[in-house]
Amino acid sequence: MSYAAIHDAIRTRFKNLVADAESVPVAYPNAPFETPDDQSMWVRLSILDGQSSQIELEANDGSTYRRVGNLIAQIFAPAQQSTGDAMDLADVIAAAFRRVYAIPVRYRVPSVQTIGRSNGWWQVNVVCPWESELIS
C-alpha cells in the first residue's frame, strides 16, 4: 500500500467519523482552509510518517514492510470558554480510532494532550499511532 493510499484512508475515516458526524470544520493537509469567522471550534489534521521497517524477509515471495506514523488532530476551541467541548470532541476522535483495523491501516491507542492557550484558542491534541504493512 502506498503512502498516498494510507494517508487517503486516514483522511477519509476522519472525515466520515469526525468532521461530517460532528459538523466540525477541518484543516486537512495541504488543502485550502480558513479559520471559522464565528470563532467556533475547528480541527487541524496532520499525518506524520515514522520510520519504516522490514518485518519479514522471503526469498521468493517478497518481503513485508511495516510503515508507521501518527495521526494528530489539533482541536482549537475559543479561549476563555468552557474546555468541555474540546475535550468531548477529543473523546469522539479517540473512540473513532482506538484499536481499529480499517484496511489498510491499523490504529493503536490514542492519547489526549491538553496544550492550553495558543493564539486566542484553547488547544487539545489527539495523537493516534497507526501502522500499515506492505508486501513486495
C-alpha positions as a Python dict, from the first residue, in 0.01 Angstrom:
ca = {
    (1, 'M'): (0, 0, 0),
    (2, 'S'): (143, 337, -97),
    (3, 'Y'): (184, 627, 145),
    (4, 'A'): (-68, 822, -61),
    (5, 'A'): (-326, 544, -16),
    (6, 'I'): (-256, 524, 358),
    (7, 'H'): (-298, 899, 401),
    (8, 'D'): (-618, 892, 195),
    (9, 'A'): (-760, 613, 414),
    (10, 'I'): (-681, 811, 730),
    (11, 'R'): (-833, 1134, 593),
    (12, 'T'): (-1144, 950, 473),
    (13, 'R'): (-1201, 783, 811),
    (14, 'F'): (-1154, 1117, 988),
    (15, 'K'): (-1393, 1294, 751),
    (16, 'N'): (-1666, 1031, 787),
    (17, 'L'): (-1645, 967, 1162),
    (18, 'V'): (-1545, 1309, 1292),
    (19, 'A'): (-1577, 1603, 1052),
    (20, 'D'): (-1912, 1506, 899),
    (21, 'A'): (-2055, 1331, 1205),
    (22, 'E'): (-1969, 1618, 1441),
    (23, 'S'): (-2011, 1903, 1189),
    (24, 'V'): (-1670, 2044, 1272),
    (25, 'P'): (-1454, 2230, 1017),
    (26, 'V'): (-1124, 2053, 948),
    (27, 'A'): (-799, 2186, 803),
    (28, 'Y'): (-668, 1889, 604),
    (29, 'P'): (-302, 1863, 499),
    (30, 'N'): (-218, 2092, 205),
    (31, 'A'): (-582, 2184, 141),
    (32, 'P'): (-736, 2533, 144),
    (33, 'F'): (-884, 2631, 481),
    (34, 'E'): (-994, 2944, 659),
    (35, 'T'): (-1049, 2966, 1032),
    (36, 'P'): (-1423, 2998, 1103),
    (37, 'D'): (-1531, 3364, 1123),
    (38, 'D'): (-1763, 3297, 1415),
    (39, 'Q'): (-1478, 3175, 1639),
    (40, 'S'): (-1629, 2827, 1653),
    (41, 'M'): (-1427, 2515, 1724),
    (42, 'W'): (-1219, 2363, 1443),
    (43, 'V'): (-957, 2091, 1392),
    (44, 'R'): (-624, 2071, 1210),
    (45, 'L'): (-543, 1717, 1091),
    (46, 'S'): (-181, 1614, 1040),
    (47, 'I'): (-48, 1276, 931),
    (48, 'L'): (315, 1219, 1027),
    (49, 'D'): (502, 925, 881),
    (50, 'G'): (751, 746, 1105),
    (51, 'Q'): (1038, 516, 1033),
    (52, 'S'): (951, 205, 831),
    (53, 'S'): (1097, -136, 900),
    (54, 'Q'): (1129, -470, 730),
    (55, 'I'): (950, -729, 938),
    (56, 'E'): (973, -1038, 722),
    (57, 'L'): (1214, -1150, 452),
    (58, 'E'): (1105, -1405, 198),
    (59, 'A'): (1349, -1526, -64),
    (60, 'N'): (1094, -1593, -339),
    (61, 'D'): (767, -1428, -240),
    (62, 'G'): (894, -1084, -143),
    (63, 'S'): (933, -907, 187),
    (64, 'T'): (693, -747, 430),
    (65, 'Y'): (749, -389, 540),
    (66, 'R'): (576, -206, 823),
    (67, 'R'): (502, 163, 781),
    (68, 'V'): (420, 356, 1095),
    (69, 'G'): (320, 707, 1189),
    (70, 'N'): (89, 927, 1391),
    (71, 'L'): (-240, 1092, 1316),
    (72, 'I'): (-252, 1422, 1504),
    (73, 'A'): (-581, 1606, 1545),
    (74, 'Q'): (-528, 1952, 1690),
    (75, 'I'): (-856, 2081, 1830),
    (76, 'F'): (-894, 2457, 1859),
    (77, 'A'): (-1176, 2599, 2071),
    (78, 'P'): (-1231, 2965, 2158),
    (79, 'A'): (-1013, 3064, 2455),
    (80, 'Q'): (-1175, 3169, 2783),
    (81, 'Q'): (-1477, 2945, 2726),
    (82, 'S'): (-1553, 2602, 2863),
    (83, 'T'): (-1293, 2341, 2774),
    (84, 'G'): (-1565, 2075, 2780),
    (85, 'D'): (-1650, 2096, 2409),
    (86, 'A'): (-1286, 2044, 2308),
    (87, 'M'): (-1250, 1750, 2546),
    (88, 'D'): (-1578, 1598, 2423),
    (89, 'L'): (-1452, 1617, 2064),
    (90, 'A'): (-1120, 1466, 2173),
    (91, 'D'): (-1315, 1173, 2319),
    (92, 'V'): (-1504, 1130, 1989),
    (93, 'I'): (-1181, 1129, 1789),
    (94, 'A'): (-1007, 888, 2027),
    (95, 'A'): (-1302, 648, 2014),
    (96, 'A'): (-1314, 659, 1632),
    (97, 'F'): (-950, 549, 1607),
    (98, 'R'): (-894, 337, 1920),
    (99, 'R'): (-761, -9, 1836),
    (100, 'V'): (-931, -32, 1498),
    (101, 'Y'): (-813, -222, 1193),
    (102, 'A'): (-962, -48, 890),
    (103, 'I'): (-779, -192, 591),
    (104, 'P'): (-507, -87, 509),
    (105, 'V'): (-441, 91, 840),
    (106, 'R'): (-427, -47, 1192),
    (107, 'Y'): (-481, 222, 1454),
    (108, 'R'): (-335, 184, 1802),
    (109, 'V'): (-437, 354, 2128),
    (110, 'P'): (-479, 734, 2101),
    (111, 'S'): (-372, 978, 2369),
    (112, 'V'): (-519, 1317, 2451),
    (113, 'Q'): (-287, 1608, 2534),
    (114, 'T'): (-410, 1941, 2666),
    (115, 'I'): (-181, 2205, 2516),
    (116, 'G'): (-356, 2513, 2659),
    (117, 'R'): (-387, 2863, 2515),
    (118, 'S'): (-243, 2924, 2170),
    (119, 'N'): (-304, 3249, 1978),
    (120, 'G'): (-651, 3310, 2120),
    (121, 'W'): (-753, 2944, 2107),
    (122, 'W'): (-767, 2664, 2362),
    (123, 'Q'): (-582, 2368, 2211),
    (124, 'V'): (-621, 1997, 2277),
    (125, 'N'): (-436, 1738, 2068),
    (126, 'V'): (-531, 1378, 1998),
    (127, 'V'): (-235, 1166, 1890),
    (128, 'C'): (-308, 826, 1742),
    (129, 'P'): (-31, 591, 1633),
    (130, 'W'): (-100, 390, 1319),
    (131, 'E'): (71, 120, 1112),
    (132, 'S'): (28, -42, 776),
    (133, 'E'): (204, -332, 607),
    (134, 'L'): (333, -363, 254),
    (135, 'I'): (428, -690, 87),
    (136, 'S'): (661, -660, -210),
}
